[in-house]
Amino acid sequence: MTFTAQVERFMHIKQMLVREDHVLVSVSGGPDSVALLAVLHRLRETWNVSLRVVHVDHGLRGQESDEDAVFVVQLCQMLEIPCIVEALPVQRHDVQSSGSSLQEYARNIRYQALSRIAAKTGATKIATGHTLDDQAETIVMRMVRGSGTAGLCGIPAMRDAHIIRPLLGTSRQDVLSYLQQQGLSYRVDSSNQTLAYLRNRIRHEVMPRLAQYNPNILKTMARQADIACQEEAYLDQLAVAALADIQHRKTDDAQSLCRDGLLHLPLALRRRVIRLVLHAVSRIEDPPGFEAVDTVLQYLSQSRSGSEIRVHGVSIVREYACIHVHAVQTVCGALEKNHWYRQELAIPSHGVWPLTGQTFEVSVSTGMRPDTLQQASPYQACFDADTFHHALVLRSWQEGDRFYPLGMGGKKKKLQDFFSDIKLARSRRALVPLLVAPEGIVWVGGYRMDHRFRVTENTQHVLMVHLSRESNPL
């Protein structure tokens, strides 16, 4: 089967297009998007669809970005397809304010631009060039970060009924072979080679190793994603029904549930119900992670009537047999101070610690000499990235926390006692950000590193964290 026939068959199975669709094609200039445009151009008369191209320029690679835009414009001129170049420069302070990584932030604003342009031009579909390789990389990346079943679904072939991925049934090697056969050139993004990004490390280091064990790994993982998606959809239906049975009250920013009804659900459904409620009430775009859900589960099973916990932008209060969940009010865009808070971290990432307004940056580097990594200030620290798992969170202090303060010869200390020793006021302790790995507290932000994760002469990969000073400390 030819490459074009493979793509057409995949689109037909997934019911991606209908006659007279107006398709907005996202074209970066890389091999995947060029192949996507070429195939859709070839099939446009068969499917009776019209095409328009959008190239989003984030300006991240200087002249290379400018040349990408020129290439896409010239390609569209050759194919006689209308082209829109949308300049969306990525500003560092915007990335920091978003609390996401550079790549995540750029992707989010790119999709926002595509949706806006689609609405303006009357496009009925938005096509992107994701392949089987992207699917496998995404699944592995989510597994590394500890994703649940939903994460194993990977990239959907269709999203929101209008975003389509026609190449999701073909590999990157298929794409390159097709471009060579057609004599089509493409652009190479130099940032795809750097190992600073997790996806690139998975692409260049992990996937080749997995292919040694299973040469058909891409299709195997795609099949796994399909199975996970079908089961995820069914379990979500059960969770929605279970939530309806135990729900006493529901508004846009609050819900009340029967505690006993929730706790008697099977654990898998209990987790899903809590995730549904947190996501609906919090108004936070990203759904809550496992740690947030597990924190709520522990609270609900052990809490007393009248107690409260705050997590993922909501307040949860137990009142005898009822659980009341409502959105946390904000003050100047940040969560109210003096309350427990946590957020999961990607590597690399930029974000804001909302209890104080401090910004933070997290990144990993290799090949740095240990003697160049001395802590220059309390607000920046370097750690041996191979001494802990990277499912990192930034959270508030909670009773019972312990760590091994650097400089104490590896002795364990209660964080409460550490705060007392440094004479940190009780009103300030809940505001201190803690960088936490599955192995324990990595850093008491702005105060002390953990001895176990220090950089040594044997360190190969360095996790670097920078925390800004408080602008208005209490």
PELINBEL-V36859 format. One record per residue. RES is the residue in three letters. PHI is phi in whole degrees, 0 to 359 (999 if undefined). D_CENTER is the distance of its C-alpha to the mean C-alpha in Angstrom with 2 decimals. Layout:
RES:PHI:D_CENTER
RES:PHI:D_CENTER
This chain:
MET:999:35.67
THR:290:34.81
PHE:300:31.32
THR:299:32.05
ALA:295:33.35
GLN:300:30.29
VAL:294:28.00
GLU:297:30.51
ARG:297:30.80
PHE:297:27.05
MET:296:26.95
HIS:294:30.03
ILE:298:28.70
LYS:274:25.50
GLN:53:27.69
MET:281:25.59
LEU:235:28.50
VAL:234:31.69
ARG:300:34.68
GLU:73:34.66
ASP:297:30.89
HIS:253:29.90
VAL:256:26.91
LEU:265:24.78
VAL:258:23.63
SER:277:20.79
VAL:235:22.37
SER:273:21.09
GLY:106:24.22
GLY:286:22.65
PRO:300:24.26
ASP:296:21.98
SER:288:22.31
VAL:293:26.00
ALA:297:26.73
LEU:302:25.08
LEU:297:27.27
ALA:296:30.32
VAL:292:30.09
LEU:297:29.60
HIS:296:32.48
ARG:290:34.62
LEU:267:33.91
ARG:299:34.17
GLU:284:37.82
THR:300:37.56
TRP:268:34.85
ASN:55:36.43
VAL:241:33.24
SER:253:32.88
LEU:239:30.30
ARG:216:28.91
VAL:256:26.55
VAL:235:24.00
HIS:245:22.97
VAL:262:20.44
ASP:253:21.34
HIS:272:19.03
GLY:65:21.83
LEU:276:19.79
ARG:236:22.40
GLY:57:25.64
GLN:298:28.39
GLU:300:26.27
SER:295:24.19
ASP:299:27.55
GLU:291:28.91
ASP:300:26.01
ALA:298:26.90
VAL:298:30.58
PHE:300:30.03
VAL:295:28.23
VAL:299:30.99
GLN:293:33.68
LEU:298:32.20
CYS:293:32.20
GLN:297:35.73
MET:295:36.85
LEU:271:35.47
GLU:59:36.70
ILE:242:33.39
PRO:302:32.53
CYS:225:29.75
ILE:242:27.81
VAL:255:26.30
GLU:253:23.91
ALA:274:23.56
LEU:229:20.40
PRO:302:20.55
VAL:269:17.50
GLN:263:18.95
ARG:303:17.95
HIS:291:18.71
ASP:290:16.56
VAL:297:13.45
GLN:297:14.61
SER:293:15.34
SER:286:11.98
GLY:76:10.45
SER:245:7.49
SER:284:8.08
LEU:301:10.78
GLN:295:9.34
GLU:296:6.51
TYR:297:9.53
ALA:298:11.92
ARG:297:10.36
ASN:297:10.31
ILE:288:13.86
ARG:293:14.96
TYR:294:14.42
GLN:298:16.11
ALA:294:18.90
LEU:299:19.35
SER:294:19.74
ARG:295:22.13
ILE:291:24.16
ALA:299:24.34
ALA:295:25.80
LYS:291:28.16
THR:265:29.45
GLY:79:29.69
ALA:292:27.32
THR:262:26.76
LYS:221:24.03
ILE:240:21.27
ALA:253:21.09
THR:237:18.48
GLY:262:19.27
HIS:291:16.78
THR:242:18.84
LEU:303:19.23
ASP:296:18.03
ASP:299:14.63
GLN:299:14.58
ALA:296:15.66
GLU:299:13.34
THR:296:10.25
ILE:297:12.04
VAL:297:13.04
MET:299:9.76
ARG:288:8.61
MET:296:12.18
VAL:299:12.13
ARG:275:9.45
GLY:85:11.67
SER:289:10.32
GLY:272:13.21
THR:301:15.06
ALA:300:12.73
GLY:293:10.15
LEU:287:13.33
CYS:291:14.12
GLY:69:12.00
ILE:268:12.50
PRO:287:15.26
ALA:297:18.43
MET:227:18.74
ARG:228:16.55
ASP:57:18.37
ALA:67:21.59
HIS:227:21.49
ILE:263:18.64
ILE:241:20.04
ARG:234:19.27
PRO:297:22.85
LEU:267:22.21
LEU:289:19.93
GLY:259:23.12
THR:235:24.14
SER:269:23.27
ARG:295:22.84
GLN:293:26.35
ASP:301:27.67
VAL:298:26.37
LEU:295:28.04
SER:296:31.23
TYR:297:31.41
LEU:297:31.06
GLN:295:33.77
GLN:297:36.03
GLN:274:35.70
GLY:68:36.21
LEU:262:33.08
SER:270:31.60
TYR:203:28.03
ARG:263:26.13
VAL:245:24.34
ASP:277:21.36
SER:296:22.24
SER:290:18.75
ASN:287:17.87
GLN:266:20.34
THR:288:19.09
LEU:269:17.77
ALA:289:15.95
TYR:261:12.62
LEU:301:11.36
ARG:301:11.39
ASN:294:14.90
ARG:295:16.09
ILE:294:15.26
ARG:296:16.98
HIS:267:20.00
GLU:246:20.54
VAL:279:19.22
MET:299:19.82
PRO:300:23.42
ARG:290:24.20
LEU:296:23.07
ALA:294:25.20
GLN:292:28.15
TYR:274:28.03
ASN:216:27.33
PRO:301:28.16
ASN:259:26.86
ILE:301:23.40
LEU:296:21.58
LYS:289:23.57
THR:297:23.46
MET:288:19.67
ALA:296:19.81
ARG:296:22.47
GLN:299:20.47
ALA:296:17.61
ASP:298:20.41
ILE:297:21.90
ALA:298:18.76
CYS:294:18.22
GLN:296:21.89
GLU:289:21.91
GLU:298:18.79
ALA:297:20.56
TYR:292:23.73
LEU:296:22.38
ASP:295:20.74
GLN:299:24.23
LEU:297:25.79
ALA:294:23.48
VAL:298:24.30
ALA:294:27.96
ALA:296:27.87
LEU:297:26.36
ALA:300:29.13
ASP:289:31.72
ILE:252:30.86
GLN:272:29.97
HIS:269:32.75
ARG:209:31.41
LYS:211:28.56
THR:229:27.93
ASP:297:25.08
ASP:235:24.17
ALA:200:25.85
GLN:215:26.64
SER:236:29.25
LEU:233:29.28
CYS:279:31.93
ARG:297:30.99
ASP:298:33.28
GLY:298:32.07
LEU:293:28.44
LEU:289:29.46
HIS:272:31.64
LEU:288:28.91
PRO:304:27.81
LEU:306:24.91
ALA:299:22.55
LEU:288:23.48
ARG:302:23.49
ARG:299:19.82
ARG:292:19.01
VAL:298:21.39
ILE:298:19.93
ARG:297:16.39
LEU:299:18.08
VAL:293:20.04
LEU:301:17.42
HIS:294:15.23
ALA:290:18.48
VAL:276:20.04
SER:289:17.41
ARG:68:16.70
ILE:272:13.10
GLU:298:11.05
ASP:282:8.09
PRO:293:10.09
PRO:294:11.20
GLY:274:10.40
PHE:300:13.42
GLU:298:14.73
ALA:296:15.12
VAL:296:16.84
ASP:295:18.95
THR:299:20.02
VAL:295:21.30
LEU:301:23.05
GLN:297:24.87
TYR:298:25.88
LEU:294:27.29
SER:277:29.30
GLN:240:30.80
SER:285:31.03
ARG:259:34.28
SER:299:35.21
GLY:94:34.44
SER:281:31.55
GLU:219:28.20
ILE:223:24.62
ARG:237:21.81
VAL:204:18.16
HIS:51:15.07
GLY:78:17.37
VAL:231:20.22
SER:254:23.58
ILE:240:24.93
VAL:237:28.70
ARG:268:30.94
GLU:229:34.35
TYR:56:36.53
ALA:271:35.50
CYS:250:32.92
ILE:239:29.33
HIS:252:28.53
VAL:240:24.97
HIS:217:24.60
ALA:293:22.25
VAL:285:22.70
GLN:293:24.64
THR:252:23.43
VAL:234:25.58
CYS:55:25.01
GLY:82:21.36
ALA:245:20.72
LEU:295:21.13
GLU:305:24.72
LYS:283:25.71
ASN:67:27.09
HIS:229:24.75
TRP:298:22.34
TYR:211:18.67
ARG:211:15.50
GLN:211:11.84
GLU:280:9.37
LEU:242:8.76
ALA:268:6.95
ILE:234:9.93
PRO:279:10.88
SER:203:9.92
HIS:230:12.21
GLY:190:12.79
VAL:232:15.71
TRP:275:17.35
PRO:291:18.69
LEU:287:21.79
THR:232:23.35
GLY:82:21.51
GLN:287:21.00
THR:267:18.35
PHE:220:16.76
GLU:226:15.50
VAL:230:14.36
SER:207:15.15
VAL:236:17.02
SER:231:20.36
THR:234:23.08
GLY:73:26.85
MET:265:27.46
ARG:286:30.74
PRO:304:30.66
ASP:287:33.44
THR:263:31.32
LEU:250:28.64
GLN:296:30.77
GLN:292:29.19
ALA:278:30.53
SER:205:29.70
PRO:295:28.38
TYR:263:25.27
GLN:220:23.98
ALA:210:23.81
CYS:235:23.33
PHE:226:22.76
ASP:284:23.36
ALA:292:19.91
ASP:267:21.63
THR:263:23.05
PHE:207:20.05
HIS:286:16.98
HIS:262:13.64
ALA:277:12.09
LEU:273:12.71
VAL:227:13.10
LEU:246:15.05
ARG:215:17.66
SER:279:21.24
TRP:291:24.33
GLN:224:25.74
GLU:303:29.19
GLY:98:29.78
ASP:299:27.26
ARG:223:28.82
PHE:206:28.13
TYR:247:30.25
PRO:301:30.94
LEU:300:31.45
GLY:98:35.18
MET:249:36.40
GLY:67:36.97
GLY:84:34.28
LYS:272:35.56
LYS:279:33.38
LYS:215:33.50
LYS:294:32.46
LEU:296:30.14
GLN:300:32.56
ASP:290:35.40
PHE:299:33.51
PHE:299:32.98
SER:295:36.67
ASP:298:37.76
ILE:269:36.08
LYS:59:37.47
LEU:272:34.20
ALA:303:35.11
ARG:302:33.91
SER:293:32.53
ARG:265:30.26
ARG:295:28.87
ALA:288:26.26
LEU:269:24.81
VAL:285:24.17
PRO:283:20.54
LEU:251:20.34
LEU:272:17.94
VAL:233:17.94
ALA:252:17.32
PRO:304:18.56
GLU:279:21.83
GLY:137:22.34
ILE:292:22.25
VAL:269:21.56
TRP:207:22.55
VAL:271:24.26
GLY:308:22.86
GLY:86:25.82
TYR:229:28.31
ARG:204:28.19
MET:276:26.32
ASP:271:26.71
HIS:303:29.46
ARG:294:27.82
PHE:248:24.99
ARG:290:27.21
VAL:281:27.58
THR:233:30.72
GLU:292:32.72
ASN:266:30.98
THR:294:27.44
GLN:248:25.77
HIS:238:22.14
VAL:246:21.64
LEU:270:18.72
MET:249:19.53
VAL:231:18.71
HIS:234:20.31
LEU:238:20.89
SER:287:22.97
ARG:287:26.18
GLU:291:26.57
SER:281:28.15
ASN:224:30.05
PRO:297:30.47
LEU:284:32.50
